[in-house]
Amino acid sequence: MNKHKTTIILVTTTLLMFFAASIYGLDAYDHTAIGRYEGSSIIHQESSNFDQYRLGLSAAEDGTVAETLAVEG
């Protein structure tokens, strides 16, 4: 009886995770100019307008980057 309950819990959890992932991906989309790699799928997508990012321009040494460039857009 214990194995039966464990099996039911595992199957239910797996199904819930599968359906949650498929529903979440419905709002995701590809950029019109940049496609997705063949065979890949979207598991998370985030967008924002006019944010600022810092890009590292040199190799990271000891967890720090000496030279960065701020970009906006």
C-alpha positions in Angstrom: 0.0 0.0 0.0 2.9 2.4 0.8 4.4 1.9 -2.7 1.0 2.6 -4.3 0.7 6.0 -2.5 4.3 6.9 -3.4 3.7 6.1 -7.1 0.5 8.2 -7.1 2.3 11.1 -5.6 5.2 10.9 -8.0 2.9 10.6 -11.1 0.7 13.5 -9.9 3.7 15.7 -9.2 5.2 15.0 -12.6 2.0 15.7 -14.4 1.5 19.0 -12.5 5.1 20.1 -13.4 4.5 19.2 -17.0 1.3 21.2 -17.3 2.7 24.2 -15.4 5.7 24.4 -17.8 3.5 24.1 -20.9 1.0 26.7 -19.7 3.9 29.1 -18.7 5.5 28.8 -22.2 2.3 30.0 -24.0 3.1 33.7 -23.4 6.7 33.3 -24.6 7.6 34.4 -28.1 10.6 34.6 -30.4 12.0 38.0 -31.5 11.1 38.6 -35.2 14.8 39.1 -36.2 16.4 36.5 -34.0 15.2 32.9 -34.1 15.6 30.1 -31.6 18.2 27.4 -31.9 16.7 24.4 -33.7 15.3 21.9 -31.1 15.3 24.4 -28.2 12.4 25.6 -26.2 11.6 28.6 -24.1 11.4 27.9 -20.4 11.7 31.5 -19.1 11.3 34.8 -20.8 11.7 38.3 -19.4 11.5 41.7 -21.1 11.8 45.3 -20.0 12.1 48.6 -21.9 14.9 51.0 -21.5 16.9 49.3 -18.8 20.6 49.8 -18.2 23.0 46.9 -18.3 26.7 46.7 -17.5 28.8 44.6 -19.9 32.2 43.2 -19.0 34.9 44.1 -21.5 37.7 42.2 -19.9 38.4 38.8 -18.4 37.0 38.2 -14.9 39.8 37.7 -12.4 39.0 36.8 -8.8 35.3 37.4 -9.5 35.7 41.0 -10.6 35.8 42.6 -14.0 38.1 45.6 -14.4 36.6 47.2 -17.4 32.8 47.6 -18.1 30.5 49.4 -20.4 27.1 50.7 -19.5 24.5 50.2 -22.2 20.8 51.3 -22.3 17.9 50.4 -24.5 
